[in-house]
């Protein structure tokens, strides 16, 4: 596959109260994937979110993909922000709360509704994929299937642009209408500088429901012990320190980013250090799990 992902900083943006969110587990409903399961992801507070600093990575074509679940589809503003391309206006993707508190419609503000009316709800996890080519045509996929098409050739509004030159996810900037946001969960935020084809989008959705569901139900209730990761912050390598006298004989070591995307996996216990120099700057979660014991720690890559 021609997938090319950005190795550029993804910045966590707090809300006006200084809250960001936390990494943890949440339940995937059976209406989202074929079977119910527990998965890991980032819980974001209302009005908090992420910034992708473009820094020349995206040009006229891209693929933006994000899995999300909103906990609240009812507010006086009448909108819930998914993403925007500047902090200085509202151009971007929103959910129009057409049937609150349960349902909403996808809106390319300020240019109209796309896709099926009242499709989105506050129960399911949705994987939204935007594919834009250099002609300005955009394909919108939801859960691996083509949902709508949009022509951006006339406005060119759905590109990172000056003065911010970034993509903002979920964050409702205080200079705009207040409370155009919802708390919720996000997972697998991917940014590519190429336009994926429909087969690549479908493959990514199938991965989300299978291999990227990295937390199994049978281990989700196991007690979590602290895993010391050092140095912290780290630049090139990390080491683990486990305060346990009983050695691991069979364990899986994983590292995930704050949106739940797995960036490292090894089916053996860690020995020595793990190379992280290729990872984007940001917060990561390391876990060692042998089915009985779970050790989890956080570290900052700088």
ZAMARGU-4260 file (C-alpha; in steps of 0.2 Angstrom, whole numbers, plus 5000, padded with zeros to 4 digits):
<rodrens>
0) 5000/5000/5000 | 5005/5018/4996 | 5003/5024/5014 | 5014/5037/5020 | 5012/5044/5037
5) 5017/5061/5045 | 5032/5061/5057 | 5027/5078/5063 | 5022/5084/5080 | 5004/5081/5086
10) 5001/5094/5100 | 4989/5091/5114 | 4978/5107/5116 | 4970/5110/5134 | 4954/5118/5136
15) 4952/5135/5145 | 4952/5126/5162 | 4969/5118/5158 | 4961/5100/5155 | 4967/5089/5141
20) 4961/5071/5144 | 4969/5054/5148 | 4974/5038/5139 | 4963/5023/5144 | 4951/5009/5139
25) 4934/5010/5132 | 4921/4998/5125 | 4918/4996/5107 | 4899/4992/5104 | 4894/4978/5094
30) 4886/4990/5082 | 4903/4997/5078 | 4913/4981/5075 | 4907/4963/5072 | 4910/4959/5091
35) 4910/4969/5106 | 4928/4972/5113 | 4938/4984/5124 | 4950/4995/5115 | 4962/5009/5120
40) 4962/5027/5116 | 4962/5045/5121 | 4948/5053/5131 | 4948/5071/5127 | 4939/5084/5138
45) 4926/5096/5131 | 4935/5110/5121 | 4951/5101/5122 | 4959/5093/5107 | 4975/5091/5095
50) 4984/5102/5083 | 4994/5094/5068 | 5008/5106/5064 | 5009/5104/5045 | 5027/5111/5042
55) 5026/5107/5024 | 5021/5089/5025 | 5004/5091/5016 | 5002/5100/4999 | 4987/5098/4988
60) 4983/5080/4992 | 4981/5071/5008 | 4972/5057/5018 | 4966/5062/5035 | 4958/5048/5046
65) 4952/5048/5063 | 4941/5036/5074 | 4930/5045/5087 | 4915/5044/5098 | 4907/5059/5105
70) 4899/5058/5122 | 4887/5073/5120 | 4877/5077/5105 | 4866/5090/5113 | 4872/5108/5117
75) 4865/5125/5114 | 4877/5129/5100 | 4869/5116/5089 | 4886/5110/5082 | 4900/5098/5087
80) 4918/5102/5080 | 4927/5087/5072 | 4942/5097/5063 | 4946/5114/5056 | 4961/5121/5046
85) 4964/5137/5055 | 4961/5145/5072 | 4954/5161/5064 | 4938/5155/5057 | 4926/5140/5057
90) 4930/5132/5040 | 4930/5113/5043 | 4920/5098/5047 | 4906/5098/5061 | 4892/5088/5066
95) 4876/5098/5064 | 4865/5092/5079 | 4850/5090/5068 | 4841/5078/5080 | 4848/5081/5097
100) 4852/5073/5109 | 4855/5057/5099 | 4859/5061/5081 | 4868/5073/5070 | 4873/5076/5051
105) 4890/5079/5044 | 4893/5097/5039 | 4906/5105/5028 | 4905/5122/5036 | 4901/5134/5028
110) 4897/5125/5012 | 4883/5113/5017 | 4878/5095/5022 | 4886/5080/5015 | 4881/5062/5016
115) 4866/5054/5025 | 4856/5065/5036 | 4856/5060/5055 | 4869/5047/5052 | 4880/5050/5067
120) 4875/5046/5085 | 4883/5046/5103 | 4884/5027/5104 | 4896/5021/5090 | 4914/5024/5086
125) 4915/5031/5069 | 4930/5030/5057 | 4930/5046/5046 | 4942/5046/5032 | 4945/5062/5021
130) 4954/5059/5004 | 4958/5075/4994 | 4967/5074/4977 | 4976/5089/4969 | 4961/5093/4958
135) 4951/5098/4974 | 4940/5083/4974 | 4937/5075/4991 | 4930/5058/4995 | 4922/5056/5012
140) 4922/5038/5019 | 4914/5032/5035 | 4918/5015/5042 | 4927/5010/5026 | 4913/5014/5015
145) 4911/5029/5003 | 4899/5041/5012 | 4899/5057/5001 | 4909/5067/4989 | 4914/5085/4990
150) 4922/5098/4977 | 4934/5109/4986 | 4942/5116/4970 | 4932/5132/4970 | 4936/5137/4988
155) 4952/5128/4993 | 4946/5129/5011 | 4950/5111/5016 | 4969/5113/5016 | 4981/5119/5030
160) 4983/5137/5027 | 4992/5152/5033 | 4994/5160/5046 | 4991/5144/5056 | 4996/5130/5043
165) 4989/5116/5054 | 4974/5105/5056 | 4965/5106/5073 | 4955/5091/5079 | 4940/5093/5091
170) 4947/5110/5099 | 4934/5124/5100 | 4945/5139/5100 | 4938/5152/5113 | 4939/5166/5099
175) 4925/5156/5090 | 4907/5151/5096 | 4909/5144/5114 | 4904/5126/5117 | 4905/5120/5099
180) 4913/5104/5106 | 4910/5088/5115 | 4920/5077/5126 | 4923/5060/5119 | 4936/5046/5113
185) 4948/5046/5099 | 4959/5033/5091 | 4970/5030/5076 | 4973/5047/5070 | 4982/5045/5054
190) 4989/5059/5042 | 4996/5054/5025 | 5002/5066/5011 | 4995/5054/4997 | 4977/5051/4992
195) 4972/5034/4997 | 4962/5023/4985 | 4946/5015/4991 | 4954/4998/4994 | 4967/5006/5006
200) 4953/5015/5016 | 4944/4998/5017 | 4959/4989/5023 | 4962/5002/5036 | 4945/5000/5043
205) 4947/4981/5044 | 4963/4983/5053 | 4954/4995/5066 | 4941/4981/5070 | 4954/4967/5071
210) 4973/4970/5074 | 4972/4988/5081 | 4960/4982/5094 | 4975/4980/5106 | 4967/4977/5123
215) 4958/4961/5125 | 4942/4959/5136 | 4950/4945/5146 | 4964/4956/5152 | 4955/4973/5153
220) 4951/4969/5172 | 4968/4964/5177 | 4976/4976/5189 | 4988/4989/5181 | 5005/4991/5189
225) 5017/5006/5186 | 5030/5004/5173 | 5045/5015/5175 | 5051/5022/5158 | 5068/5031/5157
230) 5075/5042/5152 | 5059/5053/5152 | 5059/5063/5141 | 5068/5052/5129 | 5076/5056/5112
235) 5083/5040/5104 | 5080/5025/5116 | 5070/5020/5131 | 5073/5008/5145 | 5060/4999/5157
240) 5061/4996/5175 | 5049/4983/5183 | 5048/4982/5202 | 5044/4963/5201 | 5055/4949/5207
245) 5046/4936/5196 | 5053/4937/5178 | 5042/4937/5162 | 5043/4922/5152 | 5030/4925/5140
250) 5024/4943/5137 | 5019/4956/5124 | 5027/4973/5124 | 5018/4987/5115 | 5020/5006/5113
255) 5005/5017/5107 | 5003/5035/5104 | 4990/5045/5113 | 4977/5041/5100 | 4979/5022/5102
260) 4989/5019/5087 | 5001/5005/5090 | 5019/5011/5085 | 5029/4996/5092 | 5024/4978/5096
265) 5035/4963/5102 | 5029/4946/5107 | 5043/4944/5119 | 5047/4953/5135 | 5059/4968/5134
270) 5077/4966/5135 | 5089/4981/5134 | 5082/4996/5126 | 5069/5000/5113 | 5073/5012/5098
275) 5061/5027/5097 | 5071/5040/5087 | 5060/5038/5072 | 5044/5042/5082 | 5036/5059/5081
280) 5038/5070/5096 | 5024/5068/5109 | 5017/5057/5123 | 5017/5038/5122 | 5011/5024/5133
285) 5022/5008/5135 | 5014/4992/5141 | 5020/4974/5146 | 5006/4961/5147 | 5008/4943/5150
290) 4989/4940/5152 | 4991/4940/5171 | 5001/4955/5175 | 5000/4972/5166 | 5013/4986/5168
295) 5009/5002/5160 | 5020/5018/5160 | 5020/5035/5150 | 5035/5044/5142 | 5038/5059/5132
300) 5047/5058/5116 | 5057/5075/5112
</rodrens>
